[in-house]
């Protein structure tokens, strides 16, 4: 009940600041950015490990959101709308990156690191890095689906909303991406029982 | 043999606990919003100006020392002026 009240207050504050932003009130938009940047920073960190790039991506999300603000419909929470923009900004960044260079570390090196100790005792930051390293090897579409699935625990409907894809397409891509990942791990001779030893 | 993706699921569960160091972009965003947007028209105009300058640089600026009226009177010798100044 309390959570609902807090949510409603936030939603009211958002609507007030959105109206202000649309009238050109910079302070109102700065308030919106400050309210949601922690969540967006956390999300965009799944798209890069470079702090400078992370800053640029988060900025890009809020600039794009500002330009799209007249199209925002208040039926959905603002954060959902921002997350959708963020997912697409991140995906676009990967597509450009992919064309520029492929920086994945050798899979064998990754395998050695994961075999050193089971994920449960791994530092969360290390686990995040290992997962990032693994997903980095996939094409951007596969990586986008699995990033939303693994890092953000999105279900099919949420991924479809975020990426603007149909649910069927998400299911097919997720299946193929997981299959690709499975093959990759099998090729380096991974056996999950080894990870528990 | 177990599914190797179990490892990825376990890794993901752990990775989700990671929280990123905070970062503030609000001031930068507002600064960017103050910059005037570059429309395609600006680029087209800039290209046209650059092309004109290039043509002038290659061909040279036409000399316009002579008054066009002087040239007209030079060739139109049928026009007679009476008296001096």
Boltz contact constraints between the chains, C-beta under 6 A:
constraints:
  - contact:
      token1: [A, 26]
      token2: [B, 30]
      max_distance: 6.0
  - contact:
      token1: [A, 30]
      token2: [B, 26]
      max_distance: 6.0
  - contact:
      token1: [A, 30]
      token2: [B, 30]
      max_distance: 6.0
  - contact:
      token1: [A, 33]
      token2: [B, 26]
      max_distance: 6.0
  - contact:
      token1: [A, 33]
      token2: [B, 29]
      max_distance: 6.0
  - contact:
      token1: [A, 34]
      token2: [B, 26]
      max_distance: 6.0
  - contact:
      token1: [A, 37]
      token2: [B, 25]
      max_distance: 6.0
  - contact:
      token1: [A, 41]
      token2: [B, 20]
      max_distance: 6.0
  - contact:
      token1: [A, 41]
      token2: [B, 23]
      max_distance: 6.0
  - contact:
      token1: [A, 42]
      token2: [B, 20]
      max_distance: 6.0
  - contact:
      token1: [A, 45]
      token2: [B, 20]
      max_distance: 6.0
  - contact:
      token1: [A, 58]
      token2: [B, 25]
      max_distance: 6.0
  - contact:
      token1: [A, 59]
      token2: [B, 25]
      max_distance: 6.0
  - contact:
      token1: [A, 59]
      token2: [B, 28]
      max_distance: 6.0
  - contact:
      token1: [A, 59]
      token2: [B, 29]
      max_distance: 6.0
  - contact:
      token1: [A, 62]
      token2: [B, 29]
      max_distance: 6.0
  - contact:
      token1: [A, 63]
      token2: [B, 32]
      max_distance: 6.0
  - contact:
      token1: [A, 119]
      token2: [B, 10]
      max_distance: 6.0
  - contact:
      token1: [A, 119]
      token2: [B, 11]
      max_distance: 6.0
  - contact:
      token1: [A, 119]
      token2: [B, 14]
      max_distance: 6.0
  - contact:
      token1: [A, 122]
      token2: [B, 14]
      max_distance: 6.0
  - contact:
      token1: [A, 124]
      token2: [B, 14]
      max_distance: 6.0
  - contact:
      token1: [A, 124]
      token2: [B, 17]
      max_distance: 6.0
  - contact:
      token1: [A, 124]
      token2: [B, 18]
      max_distance: 6.0
  - contact:
      token1: [A, 125]
      token2: [B, 18]
      max_distance: 6.0
  - contact:
      token1: [A, 127]
      token2: [B, 11]
      max_distance: 6.0
  - contact:
      token1: [A, 127]
      token2: [B, 14]
      max_distance: 6.0
  - contact:
      token1: [A, 127]
      token2: [B, 15]
      max_distance: 6.0
  - contact:
      token1: [A, 128]
      token2: [B, 15]
      max_distance: 6.0
  - contact:
      token1: [A, 128]
      token2: [B, 18]
      max_distance: 6.0
  - contact:
      token1: [A, 130]
      token2: [B, 11]
      max_distance: 6.0
  - contact:
      token1: [A, 131]
      token2: [B, 11]
      max_distance: 6.0
  - contact:
      token1: [A, 131]
      token2: [B, 12]
      max_distance: 6.0
  - contact:
      token1: [A, 131]
      token2: [B, 15]
      max_distance: 6.0
  - contact:
      token1: [A, 150]
      token2: [B, 12]
      max_distance: 6.0
  - contact:
      token1: [A, 182]
      token2: [B, 4]
      max_distance: 6.0
  - contact:
      token1: [A, 182]
      token2: [B, 5]
      max_distance: 6.0
  - contact:
      token1: [A, 185]
      token2: [B, 4]
      max_distance: 6.0
  - contact:
      token1: [A, 190]
      token2: [B, 4]
      max_distance: 6.0
  - contact:
      token1: [A, 191]
      token2: [B, 1]
      max_distance: 6.0
  - contact:
      token1: [A, 192]
      token2: [B, 2]
      max_distance: 6.0
  - contact:
      token1: [A, 192]
      token2: [B, 4]
      max_distance: 6.0
  - contact:
      token1: [A, 192]
      token2: [B, 6]
      max_distance: 6.0
  - contact:
      token1: [A, 192]
      token2: [B, 7]
      max_distance: 6.0
  - contact:
      token1: [A, 195]
      token2: [B, 7]
      max_distance: 6.0
